[in-house]
């Protein structure tokens, strides 16, 4: 279902071990090429100190024993980066959270700041629809989009990709430039 010719993006989702945005314990991506989902991946990530907050574990079910031998974020990011070389565009549901996690992790580990555009499917939903709830699960339920396990990064990334493709269709967008109200830059240029 190619809606915008050459539509390429990577939907991304992070789960965190604590209230700290740099405590990523799982990363998930869903790759969209020419408006079609082509791949979904997820990685467990060892958060700093492998420390978890009870409430976060209760939400996603990931525990310290699950990530004790997992790679740290820089290693996982090196696996994600090649997907962004073809299309440096990210999509996330509640992008403020996910982009915040990414920025904080990049800062924590002293990594190179990537030049990426991003779009927020939550902001798009609030602009396009008038629903009682704009959570990822509620929107996927309303549109009868396939769902996996909510609050698992790979499944949430794929749900976000499916939702964003639906939003593009419903809004009648023909170019990404039309989506200014849900667009941002991971690291805005300083000039």
C-alpha angles and dihedrals in degrees: 000000000000106000102168111034109248092009106173127168143139117233109211136192134181131197118202132213095216143000089284110101092218092059095095110170099169134023125192135183136186115198119214119192122180090352094305131107107243105167143007123196137172135189132195109228128202104234120215108293088356086260120159135194115225093232095051091050089049090055100048104016095230113140136191091257089058093057102031091106098026120117120262121251099269090057092050092045089055087059092049097046097074089060088057095051092078093043121013091198123115128192123195136169103241091008091187088072099042096042088047090054091049094048093048094047091048090051094045093053096037092239127165112273108243121221102234137154118215139192129204118223090194093057089045091052092050089051098044104035139041102215130152089238134023099188115134092247094047093049093047089049092050093049094039091236117167113265136196128189109324114232093027107114102227093046093046091048090053092046088051092050092051091047094048091051088052091049091051090052095045093047092047093230116173098178133033088231088073090068098073093136092062099034131103143156121243090221111015114216112260094218 
